């Protein structure tokens, strides 16, 4: 349970840092994108309204960063335990 919590906290910190970076770069976050889905009433319509850089960020870079957060947390946990 401790390992699961530790990994969760590191992934959360990774997400916070990633969302901050997205803000500085004027990229959409999942929070913004979910509001666009609600506004447009359709995932497809919301997707069509996004720029290529936002789509790349949301579907490739952001998940990759979260994956790196997991890998880092796994290595850190093994070091400290």
KESEKOL-898916 format. One record per residue (C-alpha): chain; z, y, x. Coordinates in pm, 1 decimal, always signed. Layout:
N
{c->A&up->Z&north->Y&east->X}
...
***
This chain:
81
{c->A&up->+0.0&north->+0.0&east->+0.0}
{c->A&up->+75.8&north->+236.2&east->+288.6}
{c->A&up->-266.4&north->+174.0&east->+439.0}
{c->A&up->-440.5&north->+238.7&east->+106.8}
{c->A&up->-249.5&north->+566.0&east->+60.9}
{c->A&up->-322.0&north->+677.9&east->+418.1}
{c->A&up->-693.9&north->+608.5&east->+378.9}
{c->A&up->-694.3&north->+792.0&east->+44.9}
{c->A&up->-531.1&north->+1100.2&east->+196.7}
{c->A&up->-780.2&north->+1112.3&east->+485.4}
{c->A&up->-1075.3&north->+1075.5&east->+247.1}
{c->A&up->-926.4&north->+1351.7&east->+30.2}
{c->A&up->-894.9&north->+1580.7&east->+333.8}
{c->A&up->-1252.9&north->+1495.7&east->+428.8}
{c->A&up->-1367.3&north->+1589.0&east->+77.6}
{c->A&up->-1177.3&north->+1919.6&east->+85.9}
{c->A&up->-1326.2&north->+2011.9&east->+423.2}
{c->A&up->-1674.1&north->+1903.0&east->+309.0}
{c->A&up->-1649.2&north->+2111.3&east->-9.1}
{c->A&up->-1537.1&north->+2412.0&east->+194.3}
{c->A&up->-1838.1&north->+2370.9&east->+422.0}
{c->A&up->-2063.2&north->+2340.9&east->+115.3}
{c->A&up->-1921.8&north->+2668.0&east->-14.4}
{c->A&up->-1995.1&north->+2847.9&east->+311.4}
{c->A&up->-2350.5&north->+2710.3&east->+311.4}
{c->A&up->-2403.8&north->+2793.9&east->-58.3}
{c->A&up->-2460.7&north->+2428.8&east->-147.3}
{c->A&up->-2367.7&north->+2279.0&east->-482.6}
{c->A&up->-2060.6&north->+2059.5&east->-494.8}
{c->A&up->-2007.9&north->+1774.5&east->-739.5}
{c->A&up->-1778.7&north->+2002.5&east->-939.9}
{c->A&up->-2058.0&north->+2259.7&east->-979.4}
{c->A&up->-2316.4&north->+1989.3&east->-1046.3}
{c->A&up->-2103.7&north->+1828.5&east->-1317.5}
{c->A&up->-2077.0&north->+2167.7&east->-1490.5}
{c->A&up->-2457.4&north->+2199.4&east->-1476.3}
{c->A&up->-2489.7&north->+1853.7&east->-1635.5}
{c->A&up->-2264.2&north->+1968.8&east->-1919.5}
{c->A&up->-2452.4&north->+2297.5&east->-1951.4}
{c->A&up->-2797.8&north->+2133.3&east->-1953.3}
{c->A&up->-2682.0&north->+1837.3&east->-2162.3}
{c->A&up->-2862.6&north->+1589.9&east->-1937.2}
{c->A&up->-2821.3&north->+1448.3&east->-1589.2}
{c->A&up->-3199.3&north->+1449.2&east->-1537.7}
{c->A&up->-3236.2&north->+1813.6&east->-1644.7}
{c->A&up->-2947.6&north->+1912.6&east->-1419.2}
{c->A&up->-3107.6&north->+1721.5&east->-1132.3}
{c->A&up->-3440.9&north->+1895.7&east->-1189.1}
{c->A&up->-3267.3&north->+2233.6&east->-1160.5}
{c->A&up->-3134.0&north->+2158.0&east->-810.8}
{c->A&up->-3296.0&north->+2257.6&east->-484.7}
{c->A&up->-3396.3&north->+1991.4&east->-233.5}
{c->A&up->-3113.5&north->+2100.6&east->-2.0}
{c->A&up->-2857.1&north->+2059.8&east->-284.4}
{c->A&up->-2989.8&north->+1714.6&east->-373.3}
{c->A&up->-2984.1&north->+1613.7&east->-6.3}
{c->A&up->-2626.5&north->+1741.4&east->+24.4}
{c->A&up->-2499.0&north->+1576.7&east->-295.3}
{c->A&up->-2662.9&north->+1237.5&east->-257.9}
{c->A&up->-2689.1&north->+1184.0&east->+119.4}
{c->A&up->-2477.2&north->+1412.6&east->+336.6}
{c->A&up->-2162.8&north->+1431.8&east->+121.2}
{c->A&up->-2132.9&north->+1052.6&east->+70.6}
{c->A&up->-2199.8&north->+1004.0&east->+441.6}
{c->A&up->-1917.0&north->+1244.0&east->+530.0}
{c->A&up->-1680.5&north->+1059.7&east->+295.1}
{c->A&up->-1782.8&north->+733.1&east->+459.9}
{c->A&up->-1701.6&north->+883.5&east->+798.9}
{c->A&up->-1366.0&north->+988.6&east->+652.9}
{c->A&up->-1299.9&north->+625.1&east->+568.4}
{c->A&up->-1399.6&north->+505.1&east->+916.5}
{c->A&up->-1180.2&north->+768.2&east->+1082.5}
{c->A&up->-884.6&north->+679.2&east->+858.9}
{c->A&up->-924.9&north->+308.7&east->+932.9}
{c->A&up->-924.7&north->+371.9&east->+1309.5}
{c->A&up->-630.7&north->+615.1&east->+1289.5}
{c->A&up->-427.9&north->+371.4&east->+1083.1}
{c->A&up->-489.4&north->+91.6&east->+1334.0}
{c->A&up->-380.7&north->+322.9&east->+1618.0}
{c->A&up->-54.6&north->+431.7&east->+1453.1}
{c->A&up->+44.9&north->+94.6&east->+1310.4}
***
